[in-house]
């Protein structure tokens, strides 16, 4: 996967979006075509994508008007219809209707410390054919700067925000599946992640925003708040579903999450495929507590996440070339958030490949 870095102008949302769409018009159009074909291949029923897109546009305009305006600008800059662009931002909600889609996306770990910055890391596991490109966006927003990695044409996913006063917040992103998915057409979960980065300065503010959103598909947002004059660093996993929102707190300063619900109430509605590797990946992530809590930077965090298994760790997902599209998953990106500096340390591949020579910083 090729990852572009794009620093957007400090201007109004529409103009900011136009700059984004104009700069990456060709890969945006290519990605739209890839997803449109994939929805057919994965069995999304006829008419569902259009209905989800229409409802998502209305929901974003009502719940996050500034982000809606930015999406309008992206569509204009890329010379595509907004409905086509929303095939990307609402892809989680559309794929919730696909009978062949599997929940194998992403593993996240966080270690919170009393005497130094929180250490975080996640893998982003997805279909390489659907994401030949990605983008790191820098978005200046009044008193803060948001930096986020996402798929080309979308407005947010994994990211950090830092205010002029030094407050820092980070968001990691893992897909979930619940029996209540598809029971509503709401705000795309990628928009929820972006609005948290745009507006929240604390974990409590992030939780309040997540609870305020009506969503049509499930996701967990692991939110990390940097230490400040107001208090120590904090972190929690916010599990979103159309049924309700739950918060999972760290155990002894450590969080690990993959692709199934950890809240007992939401777990009763678990709808993850029996073929998912989420269980073994969570077991591995929990077993790496010592290495992760000892880590002091992205390189040592990557080594800690892999543990003694190295490249054979279950969190390093390798593609199976002969499998159907629904089964062709791989770790496309590894990201660590420096919530104090407002920076993303990243590598286009699994954590076993992230080292001092390959890691890059966006910040």
C-alpha positions as CSV (number, residue, x, y, z in Angstrom):
1,X,0.0,0.0,0.0
2,X,1.2,3.5,-1.0
3,X,0.5,6.1,1.7
4,X,0.4,9.8,0.8
5,X,0.9,12.6,3.3
6,X,-1.4,15.6,2.8
7,X,-1.4,18.8,4.9
8,X,-4.7,20.6,4.4
9,X,-5.0,24.4,4.5
10,X,-6.4,26.2,7.6
11,X,-9.6,27.3,6.0
12,X,-13.4,26.5,5.9
13,X,-14.5,22.8,5.7
14,X,-15.6,22.9,2.0
15,X,-12.3,24.5,0.8
16,X,-10.4,22.1,2.9
17,X,-12.2,19.2,1.3
18,X,-11.7,20.6,-2.2
19,X,-8.0,20.7,-1.5
20,X,-8.1,17.0,-0.4
21,X,-10.2,15.9,-3.3
22,X,-8.2,17.8,-5.9
23,X,-4.8,16.5,-4.6
24,X,-5.9,12.8,-4.7
25,X,-8.6,12.8,-7.3
26,X,-7.4,9.8,-9.3
27,X,-6.8,7.4,-6.4
28,X,-10.2,8.5,-4.9
29,X,-12.0,7.6,-8.1
30,X,-10.1,4.3,-8.3
31,X,-11.0,3.4,-4.8
32,X,-14.7,4.1,-5.4
33,X,-14.6,1.7,-8.3
34,X,-12.8,-0.9,-6.3
35,X,-15.4,-0.8,-3.5
36,X,-18.4,-0.7,-5.8
37,X,-17.2,-3.9,-7.4
38,X,-16.3,-5.5,-4.0
39,X,-19.9,-4.9,-2.7
40,X,-21.2,-7.0,-5.5
41,X,-18.6,-9.7,-5.1
42,X,-19.2,-9.9,-1.3
43,X,-23.0,-10.2,-1.8
44,X,-24.4,-6.9,-0.6
45,X,-28.0,-7.1,-1.8
46,X,-29.1,-4.9,-4.7
47,X,-30.1,-1.4,-3.6
48,X,-28.6,-1.7,-0.1
49,X,-25.5,0.4,-0.7
50,X,-27.5,3.2,-2.2
51,X,-29.9,3.2,0.7
52,X,-27.1,3.1,3.3
53,X,-25.3,6.0,1.5
54,X,-28.5,8.1,1.3
55,X,-29.2,7.6,5.0
56,X,-25.6,8.2,6.0
57,X,-25.4,11.5,4.1
58,X,-28.5,12.7,6.0
59,X,-27.1,11.5,9.3
60,X,-23.8,13.2,8.9
61,X,-25.4,16.5,7.9
62,X,-27.4,16.4,11.1
63,X,-24.8,15.1,13.5
64,X,-21.5,16.5,12.1
65,X,-22.3,19.3,9.7
66,X,-18.6,20.5,9.4
67,X,-17.6,17.0,8.4
68,X,-20.5,16.8,5.9
69,X,-19.3,20.1,4.4
70,X,-15.7,18.7,4.1
71,X,-17.1,15.6,2.3
72,X,-19.0,17.9,-0.1
73,X,-15.6,19.6,-0.8
74,X,-13.8,16.3,-1.3
75,X,-16.5,15.2,-3.8
76,X,-16.2,18.5,-5.7
77,X,-12.4,18.4,-5.7
78,X,-12.3,14.9,-7.0
79,X,-15.1,15.5,-9.5
80,X,-17.3,12.7,-8.2
81,X,-20.8,12.5,-6.9
82,X,-21.2,12.8,-3.1
83,X,-23.2,9.5,-3.2
84,X,-20.2,7.8,-4.8
85,X,-17.7,9.3,-2.4
86,X,-19.9,8.1,0.5
87,X,-19.5,4.5,-0.7
88,X,-16.1,4.8,1.0
89,X,-16.9,6.6,4.3
90,X,-19.9,4.3,4.8
91,X,-18.1,1.1,3.8
92,X,-18.4,-0.4,7.3
93,X,-22.1,0.1,7.3
94,X,-22.5,-1.3,3.8
95,X,-20.4,-4.3,4.5
96,X,-22.5,-5.1,7.5
97,X,-25.0,-6.3,4.9
98,X,-22.5,-8.6,3.2
99,X,-23.0,-12.3,4.0
100,X,-19.4,-13.1,3.1
101,X,-17.7,-10.3,5.0
102,X,-15.5,-11.5,7.9
103,X,-14.5,-9.6,11.1
104,X,-10.8,-9.9,11.0
105,X,-9.8,-6.3,11.1
106,X,-7.2,-4.9,13.6
107,X,-5.5,-5.6,16.9
108,X,-4.9,-2.7,19.4
109,X,-2.8,-2.4,22.6
110,X,-2.3,0.5,25.0
111,X,-0.1,0.9,28.0
112,X,-0.8,3.9,30.3
113,X,1.9,5.1,32.6
114,X,2.2,7.4,35.6
115,X,5.6,8.8,34.8
116,X,5.7,8.9,31.0
117,X,3.5,9.1,27.9
118,X,1.1,6.4,27.1
119,X,2.3,3.8,24.5
120,X,-0.1,2.6,21.9
121,X,-0.1,0.4,18.8
122,X,-2.5,-1.1,16.4
123,X,-2.4,-3.2,13.2
124,X,-4.8,-2.3,10.4
125,X,-5.8,-5.5,8.7
126,X,-7.8,-5.1,5.5
127,X,-8.2,-6.2,1.9
128,X,-5.2,-5.1,0.0
129,X,-7.1,-5.0,-3.2
130,X,-9.5,-2.4,-1.8
131,X,-6.8,-0.2,-0.3
132,X,-3.9,0.1,-2.8
133,X,-3.4,3.6,-1.4
134,X,-4.0,5.4,1.9
135,X,-3.5,8.9,3.2
136,X,-2.2,10.7,6.2
137,X,-4.1,13.9,6.6
138,X,-3.1,16.9,8.7
139,X,-6.1,19.1,9.4
140,X,-5.7,22.5,11.2
141,X,-8.9,23.2,13.1
142,X,-8.8,26.5,15.1
143,X,-7.1,25.6,18.4
144,X,-6.0,22.1,17.4
145,X,-4.3,20.1,14.7
146,X,-5.7,16.7,13.8
147,X,-3.6,14.1,12.1
148,X,-5.3,10.9,10.9
149,X,-4.5,7.9,8.7
150,X,-7.4,6.7,6.6
151,X,-8.3,5.1,3.3
152,X,-8.1,7.5,0.4
153,X,-11.3,9.5,0.1
154,X,-12.4,9.0,3.6
155,X,-12.1,11.6,6.4
156,X,-10.7,9.7,9.3
157,X,-9.8,6.5,11.1
158,X,-6.7,6.2,13.3
159,X,-5.5,9.5,14.6
160,X,-4.3,12.1,17.1
161,X,-5.3,15.6,18.0
162,X,-3.3,18.2,19.9
163,X,-4.6,21.6,21.1
164,X,-2.6,24.8,21.3
165,X,-2.6,24.5,25.1
166,X,-0.9,21.1,24.8
167,X,-3.9,18.7,25.4
168,X,-3.5,15.5,23.4
169,X,-5.9,12.8,22.4
170,X,-5.6,9.7,20.2
171,X,-8.1,7.2,18.6
172,X,-7.5,3.7,17.5
173,X,-10.1,1.8,15.4
174,X,-11.3,-1.8,15.3
175,X,-14.3,-3.3,13.6
176,X,-16.9,-5.2,15.5
177,X,-20.1,-7.1,14.6
178,X,-23.3,-7.2,16.6
179,X,-26.8,-8.6,16.1
180,X,-28.2,-5.1,16.1
181,X,-26.1,-4.1,13.1
182,X,-28.2,-3.1,10.1
183,X,-31.2,-2.2,12.3
184,X,-30.6,1.5,11.7
185,X,-29.0,3.7,9.2
186,X,-26.9,6.2,11.2
187,X,-23.7,8.1,11.3
188,X,-20.8,6.1,9.8
189,X,-18.4,5.0,12.4
190,X,-15.5,6.6,10.6
191,X,-17.2,9.9,11.0
192,X,-17.6,9.3,14.7
193,X,-13.9,8.7,15.0
194,X,-13.1,11.9,13.1
195,X,-15.5,14.1,15.1
196,X,-13.9,12.9,18.3
197,X,-10.5,13.9,17.0
198,X,-12.0,17.3,15.8
199,X,-13.8,18.2,19.1
200,X,-12.8,16.1,22.1
201,X,-9.9,17.0,24.4
202,X,-10.6,14.4,27.1
203,X,-11.6,10.8,27.3
204,X,-14.9,11.9,28.9
205,X,-15.7,14.2,26.0
206,X,-14.9,11.4,23.6
207,X,-17.3,9.0,25.4
208,X,-20.0,11.7,25.4
209,X,-19.7,12.2,21.6
210,X,-19.8,8.5,21.0
211,X,-22.9,8.1,23.1
212,X,-24.6,10.9,21.2
213,X,-24.2,9.2,17.8
214,X,-26.8,6.8,16.3
215,X,-24.8,4.2,14.3
216,X,-25.8,1.5,11.9
217,X,-22.7,-0.8,12.5
218,X,-20.4,-1.7,15.3
219,X,-16.9,-0.6,16.1
220,X,-14.6,-0.1,19.0
221,X,-12.7,3.2,19.4
222,X,-9.8,3.0,21.8
223,X,-9.3,6.5,23.0
224,X,-6.1,7.7,24.8
225,X,-5.9,11.0,26.7
226,X,-2.4,12.5,27.4
227,X,-1.6,13.6,30.9
228,X,-2.2,17.3,31.5
229,X,-2.6,19.8,34.4
230,X,-6.1,18.5,34.7
231,X,-4.9,14.9,35.6
232,X,-3.0,11.8,34.6
233,X,-3.1,10.0,31.2
234,X,-6.2,7.9,30.7
235,X,-7.5,5.4,28.2
236,X,-10.6,3.2,27.5
237,X,-12.2,1.2,24.7
238,X,-15.5,2.6,23.6
239,X,-17.6,-0.2,22.1
240,X,-20.2,1.2,19.7
241,X,-23.2,-0.7,18.4
242,X,-26.7,0.3,17.2
243,X,-28.0,-1.3,20.5
244,X,-25.9,0.8,22.9
245,X,-22.4,2.1,23.7
246,X,-20.2,0.5,26.4
247,X,-16.9,1.6,27.9
248,X,-14.1,-1.0,28.8
249,X,-11.6,0.3,31.2
250,X,-7.9,-0.7,31.4
251,X,-6.7,-3.5,33.8
252,X,-3.6,-2.3,35.7
253,X,-3.0,0.3,33.0
254,X,-3.2,-2.1,30.1
255,X,-5.8,-2.4,27.3
256,X,-6.0,-4.9,24.5
257,X,-8.8,-5.2,21.9
258,X,-9.4,-7.1,18.7
259,X,-12.7,-7.8,17.0
260,X,-15.2,-9.1,19.5
261,X,-17.1,-7.3,22.3
262,X,-15.5,-7.3,25.8
263,X,-18.4,-5.6,27.5
264,X,-20.5,-8.5,29.0
265,X,-23.8,-7.0,27.9
266,X,-22.9,-6.3,24.4
267,X,-21.1,-9.7,24.1
268,X,-24.5,-11.4,24.4
269,X,-25.2,-10.0,20.9
270,X,-21.8,-11.0,19.4
271,X,-22.1,-11.6,15.7
272,X,-18.5,-12.2,14.7
273,X,-17.9,-15.1,12.3
274,X,-16.8,-18.4,13.8
275,X,-13.8,-18.3,11.4
276,X,-12.5,-15.0,12.9
277,X,-9.0,-15.0,14.4
278,X,-10.1,-12.4,17.0
279,X,-9.8,-14.8,19.9
280,X,-6.2,-15.9,19.3
281,X,-5.2,-12.4,18.5
282,X,-6.6,-11.0,21.8
283,X,-5.0,-13.9,23.7
284,X,-1.7,-13.1,22.2
285,X,-2.1,-9.3,22.8
286,X,-2.9,-9.9,26.5
287,X,0.1,-12.1,26.8
288,X,2.4,-9.3,25.6
289,X,1.6,-7.0,28.6
290,X,5.1,-7.0,30.0
291,X,6.8,-6.2,26.7
292,X,4.3,-3.5,25.8
293,X,4.4,-1.8,29.2
294,X,8.2,-1.7,29.0
295,X,8.2,-0.1,25.6
296,X,9.3,3.5,25.3
297,X,8.8,4.2,21.6
298,X,7.2,2.8,18.5
299,X,10.1,0.4,17.7
300,X,10.1,-1.2,21.1
301,X,6.3,-1.2,21.2
302,X,6.2,-3.2,17.9
303,X,8.7,-5.7,19.3
304,X,6.6,-6.0,22.4
305,X,3.4,-6.5,20.4
306,X,4.9,-9.3,18.4
307,X,6.7,-10.9,21.4
308,X,8.9,-14.0,21.0
309,X,6.8,-15.2,18.0
310,X,8.1,-12.3,15.9
311,X,6.7,-12.3,12.4
312,X,4.7,-15.5,13.2
313,X,2.6,-13.6,15.8
314,X,-1.1,-13.9,15.1
315,X,-1.3,-10.1,15.0
316,X,0.9,-10.1,11.9
317,X,-1.8,-11.1,9.3
318,X,-0.6,-12.6,6.1
319,X,-2.7,-12.7,2.9
320,X,-3.8,-16.0,1.5
321,X,-3.5,-15.3,-2.3
322,X,-5.8,-18.2,-3.4
323,X,-8.7,-17.3,-1.1
324,X,-11.8,-15.5,-2.1
325,X,-11.8,-11.7,-1.7
326,X,-13.7,-11.9,1.6
327,X,-10.8,-14.0,3.0
328,X,-7.9,-12.0,1.6
329,X,-6.8,-10.1,4.6
330,X,-3.4,-8.8,5.5
331,X,-1.8,-6.3,7.9
332,X,-1.5,-3.2,5.7
333,X,-0.4,-0.7,8.3
334,X,1.0,-0.6,11.9
335,X,0.4,2.7,13.8
336,X,1.6,4.0,17.1
337,X,0.1,7.3,18.5
338,X,2.3,9.8,20.4
339,X,-0.6,11.7,22.1
340,X,1.8,14.2,23.8
341,X,3.4,15.3,20.5
342,X,0.3,14.9,18.4
343,X,2.2,12.5,16.0
344,X,1.6,9.2,14.3
345,X,4.5,6.7,14.0
346,X,3.7,4.2,11.2
347,X,4.9,1.5,8.9
348,X,3.1,0.1,5.8
349,X,3.1,-3.5,6.9
350,X,2.9,-5.7,10.1
351,X,4.6,-4.8,13.4
352,X,7.3,-7.4,12.7
353,X,8.6,-5.1,9.9
354,X,8.6,-1.9,12.0
355,X,12.1,-1.0,13.2
356,X,14.4,2.0,13.4
357,X,15.0,1.9,9.7
358,X,11.4,1.6,8.5
359,X,9.3,3.6,11.0
360,X,8.1,7.0,9.8
361,X,6.6,9.8,11.8
362,X,3.8,12.0,10.7
363,X,3.7,15.1,12.9
